[in-house]
């Protein structure tokens, strides 16, 4: 399992996407506001996702 890095875009839980803002030991903190339908979904701006529950869909441009 590859662990995401800050700036990566990940996908999790039925197609939700976000940008990794912080990497913790067992999880990442993700900013969800990059999704076009973010406001329609009425989600919090940030969420925590366990490393087991996402896949990296875009590498950071800094890598």
mmCIF file of the N, C-alpha and C atoms, coordinates in Angstrom:
data_MODEL
# 
_entry.id   MODEL 
# 
loop_
_atom_site.group_PDB 
_atom_site.id 
_atom_site.type_symbol 
_atom_site.label_atom_id 
_atom_site.label_alt_id 
_atom_site.label_comp_id 
_atom_site.label_asym_id 
_atom_site.label_entity_id 
_atom_site.label_seq_id 
_atom_site.pdbx_PDB_ins_code 
_atom_site.Cartn_x 
_atom_site.Cartn_y 
_atom_site.Cartn_z 
_atom_site.occupancy 
_atom_site.B_iso_or_equiv 
_atom_site.pdbx_formal_charge 
_atom_site.auth_seq_id 
_atom_site.auth_comp_id 
_atom_site.auth_asym_id 
_atom_site.auth_atom_id 
_atom_site.pdbx_PDB_model_num 
ATOM 1   N N  . UNK A 1 1  ? 0.846   -1.176 0.000  1.00 0.00 ? 1  UNK A N  1 
ATOM 2   C CA . UNK A 1 1  ? 0.000   0.000  0.000  1.00 0.00 ? 1  UNK A CA 1 
ATOM 3   C C  . UNK A 1 1  ? 0.895   1.244  0.000  1.00 0.00 ? 1  UNK A C  1 
ATOM 4   N N  . UNK A 1 2  ? 0.650   2.120  -0.972 1.00 0.00 ? 2  UNK A N  1 
ATOM 5   C CA . UNK A 1 2  ? 1.408   3.374  -1.058 1.00 0.00 ? 2  UNK A CA 1 
ATOM 6   C C  . UNK A 1 2  ? 0.677   4.440  -0.252 1.00 0.00 ? 2  UNK A C  1 
ATOM 7   N N  . UNK A 1 3  ? 1.416   5.110  0.611  1.00 0.00 ? 3  UNK A N  1 
ATOM 8   C CA . UNK A 1 3  ? 0.837   6.164  1.447  1.00 0.00 ? 3  UNK A CA 1 
ATOM 9   C C  . UNK A 1 3  ? 0.906   7.484  0.691  1.00 0.00 ? 3  UNK A C  1 
ATOM 10  N N  . UNK A 1 4  ? -0.197  8.220  0.709  1.00 0.00 ? 4  UNK A N  1 
ATOM 11  C CA . UNK A 1 4  ? -0.267  9.506  0.024  1.00 0.00 ? 4  UNK A CA 1 
ATOM 12  C C  . UNK A 1 4  ? 0.668   10.520 0.669  1.00 0.00 ? 4  UNK A C  1 
ATOM 13  N N  . UNK A 1 5  ? 1.039   11.523 -0.108 1.00 0.00 ? 5  UNK A N  1 
ATOM 14  C CA . UNK A 1 5  ? 1.868   12.621 0.374  1.00 0.00 ? 5  UNK A CA 1 
ATOM 15  C C  . UNK A 1 5  ? 1.062   13.911 0.281  1.00 0.00 ? 5  UNK A C  1 
ATOM 16  N N  . UNK A 1 6  ? 1.513   14.928 0.983  1.00 0.00 ? 6  UNK A N  1 
ATOM 17  C CA . UNK A 1 6  ? 0.846   16.225 0.940  1.00 0.00 ? 6  UNK A CA 1 
ATOM 18  C C  . UNK A 1 6  ? 0.768   16.697 -0.511 1.00 0.00 ? 6  UNK A C  1 
ATOM 19  N N  . UNK A 1 7  ? -0.406  17.120 -0.930 1.00 0.00 ? 7  UNK A N  1 
ATOM 20  C CA . UNK A 1 7  ? -0.615  17.599 -2.293 1.00 0.00 ? 7  UNK A CA 1 
ATOM 21  C C  . UNK A 1 7  ? -1.210  16.571 -3.228 1.00 0.00 ? 7  UNK A C  1 
ATOM 22  N N  . UNK A 1 8  ? -1.151  15.286 -2.865 1.00 0.00 ? 8  UNK A N  1 
ATOM 23  C CA . UNK A 1 8  ? -1.766  14.249 -3.691 1.00 0.00 ? 8  UNK A CA 1 
ATOM 24  C C  . UNK A 1 8  ? -3.277  14.387 -3.665 1.00 0.00 ? 8  UNK A C  1 
ATOM 25  N N  . UNK A 1 9  ? -3.920  14.010 -4.765 1.00 0.00 ? 9  UNK A N  1 
ATOM 26  C CA . UNK A 1 9  ? -5.375  13.928 -4.807 1.00 0.00 ? 9  UNK A CA 1 
ATOM 27  C C  . UNK A 1 9  ? -5.731  12.460 -4.609 1.00 0.00 ? 9  UNK A C  1 
ATOM 28  N N  . UNK A 1 10 ? -6.639  12.204 -3.667 1.00 0.00 ? 10 UNK A N  1 
ATOM 29  C CA . UNK A 1 10 ? -7.045  10.837 -3.391 1.00 0.00 ? 10 UNK A CA 1 
ATOM 30  C C  . UNK A 1 10 ? -8.539  10.683 -3.614 1.00 0.00 ? 10 UNK A C  1 
ATOM 31  N N  . UNK A 1 11 ? -8.951  9.433  -3.811 1.00 0.00 ? 11 UNK A N  1 
ATOM 32  C CA . UNK A 1 11 ? -10.368 9.097  -3.951 1.00 0.00 ? 11 UNK A CA 1 
ATOM 33  C C  . UNK A 1 11 ? -10.711 8.091  -2.875 1.00 0.00 ? 11 UNK A C  1 
ATOM 34  N N  . UNK A 1 12 ? -11.871 8.260  -2.272 1.00 0.00 ? 12 UNK A N  1 
ATOM 35  C CA . UNK A 1 12 ? -12.296 7.381  -1.184 1.00 0.00 ? 12 UNK A CA 1 
ATOM 36  C C  . UNK A 1 12 ? -13.805 7.368  -1.114 1.00 0.00 ? 12 UNK A C  1 
ATOM 37  N N  . UNK A 1 13 ? -14.338 6.481  -0.335 1.00 0.00 ? 13 UNK A N  1 
ATOM 38  C CA . UNK A 1 13 ? -15.761 6.365  -0.044 1.00 0.00 ? 13 UNK A CA 1 
ATOM 39  C C  . UNK A 1 13 ? -16.674 6.738  -1.216 1.00 0.00 ? 13 UNK A C  1 
ATOM 40  N N  . UNK A 1 14 ? -16.854 5.840  -2.145 1.00 0.00 ? 14 UNK A N  1 
ATOM 41  C CA . UNK A 1 14 ? -17.795 6.003  -3.258 1.00 0.00 ? 14 UNK A CA 1 
ATOM 42  C C  . UNK A 1 14 ? -17.552 7.237  -4.121 1.00 0.00 ? 14 UNK A C  1 
ATOM 43  N N  . UNK A 1 15 ? -16.312 7.531  -4.412 1.00 0.00 ? 15 UNK A N  1 
ATOM 44  C CA . UNK A 1 15 ? -16.005 8.572  -5.378 1.00 0.00 ? 15 UNK A CA 1 
ATOM 45  C C  . UNK A 1 15 ? -15.713 9.955  -4.826 1.00 0.00 ? 15 UNK A C  1 
ATOM 46  N N  . UNK A 1 16 ? -15.691 10.136 -3.521 1.00 0.00 ? 16 UNK A N  1 
ATOM 47  C CA . UNK A 1 16 ? -15.305 11.435 -2.978 1.00 0.00 ? 16 UNK A CA 1 
ATOM 48  C C  . UNK A 1 16 ? -13.823 11.655 -3.264 1.00 0.00 ? 16 UNK A C  1 
ATOM 49  N N  . UNK A 1 17 ? -13.455 12.909 -3.540 1.00 0.00 ? 17 UNK A N  1 
ATOM 50  C CA . UNK A 1 17 ? -12.063 13.233 -3.847 1.00 0.00 ? 17 UNK A CA 1 
ATOM 51  C C  . UNK A 1 17 ? -11.620 14.409 -3.002 1.00 0.00 ? 17 UNK A C  1 
ATOM 52  N N  . UNK A 1 18 ? -10.325 14.442 -2.713 1.00 0.00 ? 18 UNK A N  1 
ATOM 53  C CA . UNK A 1 18 ? -9.786  15.547 -1.943 1.00 0.00 ? 18 UNK A CA 1 
ATOM 54  C C  . UNK A 1 18 ? -8.279  15.625 -2.059 1.00 0.00 ? 18 UNK A C  1 
ATOM 55  N N  . UNK A 1 19 ? -7.749  16.766 -1.633 1.00 0.00 ? 19 UNK A N  1 
ATOM 56  C CA . UNK A 1 19 ? -6.301  17.004 -1.644 1.00 0.00 ? 19 UNK A CA 1 
ATOM 57  C C  . UNK A 1 19 ? -5.767  16.740 -0.244 1.00 0.00 ? 19 UNK A C  1 
ATOM 58  N N  . UNK A 1 20 ? -4.705  15.947 -0.160 1.00 0.00 ? 20 UNK A N  1 
ATOM 59  C CA . UNK A 1 20 ? -4.090  15.634 1.127  1.00 0.00 ? 20 UNK A CA 1 
ATOM 60  C C  . UNK A 1 20 ? -3.395  16.882 1.664  1.00 0.00 ? 20 UNK A C  1 
ATOM 61  N N  . UNK A 1 21 ? -3.761  17.256 2.900  1.00 0.00 ? 21 UNK A N  1 
ATOM 62  C CA . UNK A 1 21 ? -3.140  18.419 3.539  1.00 0.00 ? 21 UNK A CA 1 
ATOM 63  C C  . UNK A 1 21 ? -2.137  18.019 4.613  1.00 0.00 ? 21 UNK A C  1 
ATOM 64  N N  . UNK A 1 22 ? -2.357  16.869 5.242  1.00 0.00 ? 22 UNK A N  1 
ATOM 65  C CA . UNK A 1 22 ? -1.452  16.412 6.288  1.00 0.00 ? 22 UNK A CA 1 
ATOM 66  C C  . UNK A 1 22 ? -1.458  14.890 6.314  1.00 0.00 ? 22 UNK A C  1 
ATOM 67  N N  . UNK A 1 23 ? -0.287  14.316 6.529  1.00 0.00 ? 23 UNK A N  1 
ATOM 68  C CA . UNK A 1 23 ? -0.154  12.864 6.623  1.00 0.00 ? 23 UNK A CA 1 
ATOM 69  C C  . UNK A 1 23 ? 0.139   12.508 8.071  1.00 0.00 ? 23 UNK A C  1 
ATOM 70  N N  . UNK A 1 24 ? -0.699  11.661 8.655  1.00 0.00 ? 24 UNK A N  1 
ATOM 71  C CA . UNK A 1 24 ? -0.503  11.163 10.016 1.00 0.00 ? 24 UNK A CA 1 
ATOM 72  C C  . UNK A 1 24 ? -0.048  9.714  9.951  1.00 0.00 ? 24 UNK A C  1 
ATOM 73  N N  . UNK A 1 25 ? 0.203   9.123  11.090 1.00 0.00 ? 25 UNK A N  1 
ATOM 74  C CA . UNK A 1 25 ? 0.690   7.740  11.134 1.00 0.00 ? 25 UNK A CA 1 
ATOM 75  C C  . UNK A 1 25 ? -0.289  6.764  10.484 1.00 0.00 ? 25 UNK A C  1 
ATOM 76  N N  . UNK A 1 26 ? -1.580  6.896  10.790 1.00 0.00 ? 26 UNK A N  1 
ATOM 77  C CA . UNK A 1 26 ? -2.577  5.952  10.298 1.00 0.00 ? 26 UNK A CA 1 
ATOM 78  C C  . UNK A 1 26 ? -3.587  6.554  9.336  1.00 0.00 ? 26 UNK A C  1 
ATOM 79  N N  . UNK A 1 27 ? -3.470  7.848  9.045  1.00 0.00 ? 27 UNK A N  1 
ATOM 80  C CA . UNK A 1 27 ? -4.493  8.506  8.237  1.00 0.00 ? 27 UNK A CA 1 
ATOM 81  C C  . UNK A 1 27 ? -3.946  9.767  7.577  1.00 0.00 ? 27 UNK A C  1 
ATOM 82  N N  . UNK A 1 28 ? -4.791  10.349 6.720  1.00 0.00 ? 28 UNK A N  1 
ATOM 83  C CA . UNK A 1 28 ? -4.480  11.630 6.108  1.00 0.00 ? 28 UNK A CA 1 
ATOM 84  C C  . UNK A 1 28 ? -5.632  12.596 6.363  1.00 0.00 ? 28 UNK A C  1 
ATOM 85  N N  . UNK A 1 29 ? -5.335  13.878 6.412  1.00 0.00 ? 29 UNK A N  1 
ATOM 86  C CA . UNK A 1 29 ? -6.361  14.909 6.495  1.00 0.00 ? 29 UNK A CA 1 
ATOM 87  C C  . UNK A 1 29 ? -6.521  15.468 5.090  1.00 0.00 ? 29 UNK A C  1 
ATOM 88  N N  . UNK A 1 30 ? -7.775  15.510 4.624  1.00 0.00 ? 30 UNK A N  1 
ATOM 89  C CA . UNK A 1 30 ? -8.064  15.805 3.231  1.00 0.00 ? 30 UNK A CA 1 
ATOM 90  C C  . UNK A 1 30 ? -8.988  17.019 3.111  1.00 0.00 ? 30 UNK A C  1 
ATOM 91  N N  . UNK A 1 31 ? -8.669  17.909 2.172  1.00 0.00 ? 31 UNK A N  1 
ATOM 92  C CA . UNK A 1 31 ? -9.522  19.054 1.844  1.00 0.00 ? 31 UNK A CA 1 
ATOM 93  C C  . UNK A 1 31 ? -10.441 18.636 0.695  1.00 0.00 ? 31 UNK A C  1 
ATOM 94  N N  . UNK A 1 32 ? -11.748 18.667 0.932  1.00 0.00 ? 32 UNK A N  1 
ATOM 95  C CA . UNK A 1 32 ? -12.724 18.194 -0.047 1.00 0.00 ? 32 UNK A CA 1 
ATOM 96  C C  . UNK A 1 32 ? -13.202 19.272 -1.010 1.00 0.00 ? 32 UNK A C  1 
ATOM 97  N N  . UNK A 1 33 ? -12.787 20.504 -0.827 1.00 0.00 ? 33 UNK A N  1 
ATOM 98  C CA . UNK A 1 33 ? -13.345 21.607 -1.611 1.00 0.00 ? 33 UNK A CA 1 
ATOM 99  C C  . UNK A 1 33 ? -12.938 21.593 -3.085 1.00 0.00 ? 33 UNK A C  1 
ATOM 100 N N  . UNK A 1 34 ? -12.078 20.675 -3.511 1.00 0.00 ? 34 UNK A N  1 
ATOM 101 C CA . UNK A 1 34 ? -11.703 20.612 -4.930 1.00 0.00 ? 34 UNK A CA 1 
ATOM 102 C C  . UNK A 1 34 ? -12.798 19.981 -5.780 1.00 0.00 ? 34 UNK A C  1 
ATOM 103 N N  . UNK A 1 35 ? -13.729 19.275 -5.148 1.00 0.00 ? 35 UNK A N  1 
ATOM 104 C CA . UNK A 1 35 ? -14.808 18.634 -5.912 1.00 0.00 ? 35 UNK A CA 1 
ATOM 105 C C  . UNK A 1 35 ? -15.779 19.698 -6.418 1.00 0.00 ? 35 UNK A C  1 
ATOM 106 N N  . UNK A 1 36 ? -16.189 19.559 -7.679 1.00 0.00 ? 36 UNK A N  1 
ATOM 107 C CA . UNK A 1 36 ? -17.117 20.525 -8.277 1.00 0.00 ? 36 UNK A CA 1 
ATOM 108 C C  . UNK A 1 36 ? -18.441 20.570 -7.531 1.00 0.00 ? 36 UNK A C  1 
ATOM 109 N N  . UNK A 1 37 ? -18.900 19.429 -7.042 1.00 0.00 ? 37 UNK A N  1 
ATOM 110 C CA . UNK A 1 37 ? -20.197 19.365 -6.361 1.00 0.00 ? 37 UNK A CA 1 
ATOM 111 C C  . UNK A 1 37 ? -20.069 19.422 -4.839 1.00 0.00 ? 37 UNK A C  1 
ATOM 112 N N  . UNK A 1 38 ? -18.969 19.964 -4.350 1.00 0.00 ? 38 UNK A N  1 
ATOM 113 C CA . UNK A 1 38 ? -18.715 20.018 -2.903 1.00 0.00 ? 38 UNK A CA 1 
ATOM 114 C C  . UNK A 1 38 ? -19.864 20.672 -2.144 1.00 0.00 ? 38 UNK A C  1 
ATOM 115 N N  . UNK A 1 39 ? -20.318 21.819 -2.584 1.00 0.00 ? 39 UNK A N  1 
ATOM 116 C CA . UNK A 1 39 ? -21.398 22.532 -1.873 1.00 0.00 ? 39 UNK A CA 1 
ATOM 117 C C  . UNK A 1 39 ? -22.711 21.754 -1.905 1.00 0.00 ? 39 UNK A C  1 
ATOM 118 N N  . UNK A 1 40 ? -22.992 21.078 -3.004 1.00 0.00 ? 40 UNK A N  1 
ATOM 119 C CA . UNK A 1 40 ? -24.232 20.298 -3.127 1.00 0.00 ? 40 UNK A CA 1 
ATOM 120 C C  . UNK A 1 40 ? -24.264 19.123 -2.153 1.00 0.00 ? 40 UNK A C  1 
ATOM 121 N N  . UNK A 1 41 ? -23.100 18.570 -1.826 1.00 0.00 ? 41 UNK A N  1 
ATOM 122 C CA . UNK A 1 41 ? -23.034 17.394 -0.955 1.00 0.00 ? 41 UNK A CA 1 
ATOM 123 C C  . UNK A 1 41 ? -23.172 17.744 0.524  1.00 0.00 ? 41 UNK A C  1 
ATOM 124 N N  . UNK A 1 42 ? -23.056 19.020 0.853  1.00 0.00 ? 42 UNK A N  1 
ATOM 125 C CA . UNK A 1 42 ? -23.177 19.485 2.236  1.00 0.00 ? 42 UNK A CA 1 
ATOM 126 C C  . UNK A 1 42 ? -22.240 18.739 3.184  1.00 0.00 ? 42 UNK A C  1 
ATOM 127 N N  . UNK A 1 43 ? -20.979 18.659 2.785  1.00 0.00 ? 43 UNK A N  1 
ATOM 128 C CA . UNK A 1 43 ? -19.944 17.996 3.587  1.00 0.00 ? 43 UNK A CA 1 
ATOM 129 C C  . UNK A 1 43 ? -19.130 19.038 4.345  1.00 0.00 ? 43 UNK A C  1 
ATOM 130 N N  . UNK A 1 44 ? -18.434 18.579 5.365  1.00 0.00 ? 44 UNK A N  1 
ATOM 131 C CA . UNK A 1 44 ? -17.453 19.430 6.032  1.00 0.00 ? 44 UNK A CA 1 
ATOM 132 C C  . UNK A 1 44 ? -16.334 19.711 5.032  1.00 0.00 ? 44 UNK A C  1 
ATOM 133 N N  . UNK A 1 45 ? -15.588 20.782 5.264  1.00 0.00 ? 45 UNK A N  1 
ATOM 134 C CA . UNK A 1 45 ? -14.507 21.155 4.349  1.00 0.00 ? 45 UNK A CA 1 
ATOM 135 C C  . UNK A 1 45 ? -13.370 20.139 4.371  1.00 0.00 ? 45 UNK A C  1 
ATOM 136 N N  . UNK A 1 46 ? -13.079 19.577 5.548  1.00 0.00 ? 46 UNK A N  1 
ATOM 137 C CA . UNK A 1 46 ? -11.975 18.627 5.687  1.00 0.00 ? 46 UNK A CA 1 
ATOM 138 C C  . UNK A 1 46 ? -12.472 17.365 6.371  1.00 0.00 ? 46 UNK A C  1 
ATOM 139 N N  . UNK A 1 47 ? -11.765 16.275 6.096  1.00 0.00 ? 47 UNK A N  1 
ATOM 140 C CA . UNK A 1 47 ? -12.094 15.006 6.740  1.00 0.00 ? 47 UNK A CA 1 
ATOM 141 C C  . UNK A 1 47 ? -10.827 14.191 6.923  1.00 0.00 ? 47 UNK A C  1 
ATOM 142 N N  . UNK A 1 48 ? -10.924 13.157 7.737  1.00 0.00 ? 48 UNK A N  1 
ATOM 143 C CA . UNK A 1 48 ? -9.804  12.248 8.002  1.00 0.00 ? 48 UNK A CA 1 
ATOM 144 C C  . UNK A 1 48 ? -10.109 10.914 7.321  1.00 0.00 ? 48 UNK A C  1 
ATOM 145 N N  . UNK A 1 49 ? -9.113  10.377 6.615  1.00 0.00 ? 49 UNK A N  1 
ATOM 146 C CA . UNK A 1 49 ? -9.283  9.112  5.906  1.00 0.00 ? 49 UNK A CA 1 
ATOM 147 C C  . UNK A 1 49 ? -8.127  8.187  6.271  1.00 0.00 ? 49 UNK A C  1 
ATOM 148 N N  . UNK A 1 50 ? -8.458  6.974  6.700  1.00 0.00 ? 50 UNK A N  1 
ATOM 149 C CA . UNK A 1 50 ? -7.456  5.970  7.027  1.00 0.00 ? 50 UNK A CA 1 
ATOM 150 C C  . UNK A 1 50 ? -6.692  5.576  5.765  1.00 0.00 ? 50 UNK A C  1 
ATOM 151 N N  . UNK A 1 51 ? -5.413  5.255  5.922  1.00 0.00 ? 51 UNK A N  1 
ATOM 152 C CA . UNK A 1 51 ? -4.579  4.870  4.776  1.00 0.00 ? 51 UNK A CA 1 
ATOM 153 C C  . UNK A 1 51 ? -5.153  3.674  4.019  1.00 0.00 ? 51 UNK A C  1 
ATOM 154 N N  . UNK A 1 52 ? -5.889  2.816  4.687  1.00 0.00 ? 52 UNK A N  1 
ATOM 155 C CA . UNK A 1 52 ? -6.455  1.622  4.045  1.00 0.00 ? 52 UNK A CA 1 
ATOM 156 C C  . UNK A 1 52 ? -7.647  1.953  3.147  1.00 0.00 ? 52 UNK A C  1 
ATOM 157 N N  . UNK A 1 53 ? -8.196  3.163  3.276  1.00 0.00 ? 53 UNK A N  1 
ATOM 158 C CA . UNK A 1 53 ? -9.481  3.458  2.656  1.00 0.00 ? 53 UNK A CA 1 
ATOM 159 C C  . UNK A 1 53 ? -9.435  4.451  1.496  1.00 0.00 ? 53 UNK A C  1 
ATOM 160 N N  . UNK A 1 54 ? -8.290  4.647  0.876  1.00 0.00 ? 54 UNK A N  1 
ATOM 161 C CA . UNK A 1 54 ? -8.226  5.554  -0.268 1.00 0.00 ? 54 UNK A CA 1 
ATOM 162 C C  . UNK A 1 54 ? -7.281  5.020  -1.319 1.00 0.00 ? 54 UNK A C  1 
ATOM 163 N N  . UNK A 1 55 ? -7.392  5.623  -2.509 1.00 0.00 ? 55 UNK A N  1 
ATOM 164 C CA . UNK A 1 55 ? -6.389  5.358  -3.543 1.00 0.00 ? 55 UNK A CA 1 
ATOM 165 C C  . UNK A 1 55 ? -5.942  6.699  -4.099 1.00 0.00 ? 55 UNK A C  1 
ATOM 166 N N  . UNK A 1 56 ? -4.670  6.774  -4.442 1.00 0.00 ? 56 UNK A N  1 
ATOM 167 C CA . UNK A 1 56 ? -4.092  7.997  -4.983 1.00 0.00 ? 56 UNK A CA 1 
ATOM 168 C C  . UNK A 1 56 ? -4.473  8.076  -6.457 1.00 0.00 ? 56 UNK A C  1 
ATOM 169 N N  . UNK A 1 57 ? -5.090  9.195  -6.864 1.00 0.00 ? 57 UNK A N  1 
ATOM 170 C CA . UNK A 1 57 ? -5.474  9.331  -8.263 1.00 0.00 ? 57 UNK A CA 1 
ATOM 171 C C  . UNK A 1 57 ? -4.650  10.386 -9.000 1.00 0.00 ? 57 UNK A C  1 
ATOM 172 N N  . UNK A 1 58 ? -3.940  11.225 -8.237 1.00 0.00 ? 58 UNK A N  1 
ATOM 173 C CA . UNK A 1 58 ? -3.072  12.229 -8.858 1.00 0.00 ? 58 UNK A CA 1 
ATOM 174 C C  . UNK A 1 58 ? -1.940  12.564 -7.907 1.00 0.00 ? 58 UNK A C  1 
ATOM 175 N N  . UNK A 1 59 ? -0.721  12.478 -8.421 1.00 0.00 ? 59 UNK A N  1 
ATOM 176 C CA . UNK A 1 59 ? 0.440   12.827 -7.617 1.00 0.00 ? 59 UNK A CA 1 
ATOM 177 C C  . UNK A 1 59 ? 0.545   14.344 -7.476 1.00 0.00 ? 59 UNK A C  1 
ATOM 178 N N  . UNK A 1 60 ? 1.172   14.788 -6.431 1.00 0.00 ? 60 UNK A N  1 
ATOM 179 C CA . UNK A 1 60 ? 1.418   16.202 -6.225 1.00 0.00 ? 60 UNK A CA 1 
ATOM 180 C C  . UNK A 1 60 ? 2.325   16.727 -7.319 1.00 0.00 ? 60 UNK A C  1 
ATOM 181 N N  . UNK A 1 61 ? 2.110   17.959 -7.741 1.00 0.00 ? 61 UNK A N  1 
ATOM 182 C CA . UNK A 1 61 ? 2.982   18.544 -8.756 1.00 0.00 ? 61 UNK A CA 1 
ATOM 183 C C  . UNK A 1 61 ? 4.360   18.822 -8.200 1.00 0.00 ? 61 UNK A C  1 
ATOM 184 N N  . UNK A 1 62 ? 4.514   18.775 -6.872 1.00 0.00 ? 62 UNK A N  1 
ATOM 185 C CA . UNK A 1 62 ? 5.799   19.009 -6.235 1.00 0.00 ? 62 UNK A CA 1 
ATOM 186 C C  . UNK A 1 62 ? 6.679   17.767 -6.259 1.00 0.00 ? 62 UNK A C  1 
ATOM 187 N N  . UNK A 1 63 ? 6.118   16.590 -6.517 1.00 0.00 ? 63 UNK A N  1 
ATOM 188 C CA . UNK A 1 63 ? 6.889   15.338 -6.499 1.00 0.00 ? 63 UNK A CA 1 
ATOM 189 C C  . UNK A 1 63 ? 7.840   15.256 -7.663 1.00 0.00 ? 63 UNK A C  1 
# 
